Amino acid sequence: MGVVYKAEEAKLERNIALKFLPPELTEDSEARERFVREAKAAAALSHNHICTVFEIGEEENQLFIAMECIDGESLEAGEALARGFKEDGYRGALQSVAEMLAARS
Protein backbone atom coordinates (compact mmCIF):
# COMPACT_ATOMS: atom_id res chain seq x y z
CA MET A 1 0.00 0.00 0.00
CA GLY A 2 1.56 3.26 -1.05
CA VAL A 3 3.10 5.28 -3.81
CA VAL A 4 6.85 4.93 -4.43
CA TYR A 5 9.13 7.57 -5.92
CA LYS A 6 12.82 7.51 -6.79
CA ALA A 7 14.63 10.37 -5.06
CA GLU A 8 18.15 11.59 -4.36
CA GLU A 9 19.42 11.66 -0.79
CA ALA A 10 21.56 14.79 -1.02
CA LYS A 11 23.83 14.38 2.01
CA LEU A 12 25.14 10.97 0.93
CA GLU A 13 24.59 11.56 -2.80
CA ARG A 14 22.69 8.33 -3.41
CA ASN A 15 19.38 7.33 -4.91
CA ILE A 16 16.70 6.16 -2.51
CA ALA A 17 13.10 5.08 -2.79
CA LEU A 18 10.47 7.07 -0.92
CA LYS A 19 7.21 5.28 -0.26
CA PHE A 20 4.31 7.47 0.82
CA LEU A 21 1.00 6.54 2.34
CA PRO A 22 -1.57 7.61 -0.27
CA PRO A 23 -3.04 11.07 0.54
CA GLU A 24 -6.57 9.69 0.82
CA LEU A 25 -5.40 7.46 3.70
CA THR A 26 -3.50 10.04 5.78
CA GLU A 27 -6.42 10.48 8.19
CA ASP A 28 -7.16 6.74 8.42
CA SER A 29 -5.59 5.60 11.72
CA GLU A 30 -5.75 1.92 10.75
CA ALA A 31 -3.96 2.58 7.44
CA ARG A 32 -1.32 4.65 9.24
CA GLU A 33 -0.71 1.87 11.78
CA ARG A 34 -0.46 -0.73 8.99
CA PHE A 35 2.03 1.46 7.11
CA VAL A 36 4.23 1.79 10.21
CA ARG A 37 4.02 -1.98 10.85
CA GLU A 38 5.09 -2.59 7.25
CA ALA A 39 8.15 -0.37 7.72
CA LYS A 40 9.09 -2.03 11.02
CA ALA A 41 8.67 -5.52 9.54
CA ALA A 42 10.84 -4.70 6.52
CA ALA A 43 13.45 -3.00 8.73
CA ALA A 44 13.72 -6.16 10.84
CA LEU A 45 14.67 -8.27 7.81
CA SER A 46 18.01 -8.60 6.09
CA HIS A 47 17.95 -10.41 2.76
CA ASN A 48 19.28 -9.87 -0.76
CA HIS A 49 15.74 -9.70 -2.15
CA ILE A 50 14.39 -7.21 0.39
CA CYS A 51 15.34 -3.55 0.26
CA THR A 52 16.92 -1.94 3.32
CA VAL A 53 14.73 0.51 5.23
CA PHE A 54 16.63 3.67 6.23
CA GLU A 55 13.91 5.50 8.14
CA ILE A 56 10.23 6.16 8.58
CA GLY A 57 9.02 9.70 8.99
CA GLU A 58 6.29 12.22 8.50
CA GLU A 59 6.40 15.51 6.64
CA GLU A 60 3.38 17.80 6.29
CA ASN A 61 1.06 15.02 7.53
CA GLN A 62 2.45 12.58 4.93
CA LEU A 63 3.93 9.34 6.29
CA PHE A 64 6.88 8.03 4.32
CA ILE A 65 9.39 5.20 4.33
CA ALA A 66 12.89 5.96 3.02
CA MET A 67 14.52 2.82 1.67
CA GLU A 68 17.13 1.40 -0.61
CA CYS A 69 16.43 2.07 -4.27
CA ILE A 70 16.79 -1.05 -6.36
CA ASP A 71 16.58 -0.67 -10.11
CA GLY A 72 14.55 -3.30 -11.88
CA GLU A 73 11.12 -4.15 -13.11
CA SER A 74 7.96 -2.86 -11.53
CA LEU A 75 5.66 -5.08 -9.51
CA GLU A 76 3.19 -4.90 -12.39
CA ALA A 77 5.83 -6.31 -14.76
CA GLY A 78 6.55 -9.11 -12.29
CA GLU A 79 2.85 -9.94 -12.05
CA ALA A 80 2.66 -10.11 -15.84
CA LEU A 81 5.63 -12.46 -15.83
CA ALA A 82 3.97 -14.65 -13.20
CA ARG A 83 0.84 -14.88 -15.34
CA GLY A 84 3.03 -16.12 -18.17
CA PHE A 85 4.33 -19.17 -16.29
CA LYS A 86 2.82 -22.34 -17.66
CA GLU A 87 3.58 -24.61 -14.75
CA ASP A 88 1.28 -24.46 -11.74
CA GLY A 89 4.26 -25.01 -9.41
CA TYR A 90 5.65 -21.54 -10.11
CA ARG A 91 2.26 -19.92 -9.70
CA GLY A 92 1.68 -21.78 -6.46
CA ALA A 93 5.06 -20.74 -5.09
CA LEU A 94 4.50 -17.11 -6.03
CA GLN A 95 1.04 -17.19 -4.47
CA SER A 96 2.45 -18.63 -1.25
CA VAL A 97 5.08 -15.91 -1.05
CA ALA A 98 2.46 -13.21 -1.73
CA GLU A 99 0.21 -14.60 1.02
CA MET A 100 3.09 -14.71 3.51
CA LEU A 101 4.04 -11.12 2.74
CA ALA A 102 0.42 -10.00 3.04
CA ALA A 103 0.15 -11.72 6.42
CA ARG A 104 3.21 -9.83 7.69
CA SER A 105 1.88 -6.40 6.72
N, C-alpha and C positions, 0 to 999 in steps of 0.2 A: 504494500500500500504506500503510494507516494509518487512523487515526480523527481526524477534524477537529472542533474545537470553536471556537465564537466566544467570545472573551474580551475583557476590557478591560485595556489597558496603562495602569496607573494614573499613572505619571510624566508621560506625554504626553497622558493622557485621550483615548485613541482605541481603537477596536475593532480587534482583530487576530484572525487565525486561528491556532490552535495545532494542529499536526498531530503526533500521537504514533504511534510504532511500536507496534503492538498488543502487549499484555502477553505474549501467548504466544510472541512472537518476540524478546523482550528478551535472551534467552540465545543466540540464533542469530547467530553472528558474520557469516555471509553476509548475512542480512537487515539487520543493523546497518550493514554496509558499503554495501549497496544504498541504504539510507535516507540515509546521508551523501552518497553520490554523487548521489542525487536532489536533495538540498538544494543541493549545489555546482553542479549543472547549472542548476537554476532560478535560482540567485543570479547566474550568469554571463550570463543573458539579460535583455534590456530590451525589453519589447513591451507594447502596450496590452492584449493578451489573456492576459498571463501575470502573475500576482501577484508582487509584490516580496518577496523573502526578507529578513527583518531579522536573523535569527540562527538558529543551530542550537545546541542545548544538551542537557544531561542533568540530570535531577533525580530523585533516589531511584531510580536505575537505569532511568529512562524517557527515551529519546531523544525530542526534540521539535524541530520546525521552527516558528519564529515568523515569520508572514508577513502580508502585507496581507490585510485582510478585504474581500472583494468580495461585496456582496449580489447575489443572483440565484437562479437555479434550481439545483437539485442536479444532480449528474452523472447520477443515475438519471432525472431529468426530461428531460435532454438526450438520453439514450439512447432514451427513449420517443419523443421528437420525431424522432430519426434513423430509428427504425423506421417512422414515419409517412410519410416521404418516398416518393413514388411513382416518382421517376426514379432509375435506377441511378447516374447521374452523381454525385448528392449522396452516396449511400451509399458509392460508391467513393472519393470525396474524403475523407469522414469516416474511412473505414477506413485510408486512406493516412496521414492525420494521426495516428490512433491507433497505427499501426505505428511511425511515426517517433518518437513520444513514448515508446513502450515500448522502442525500441532505445536511447534516450538514458538510460533509468533502469536 
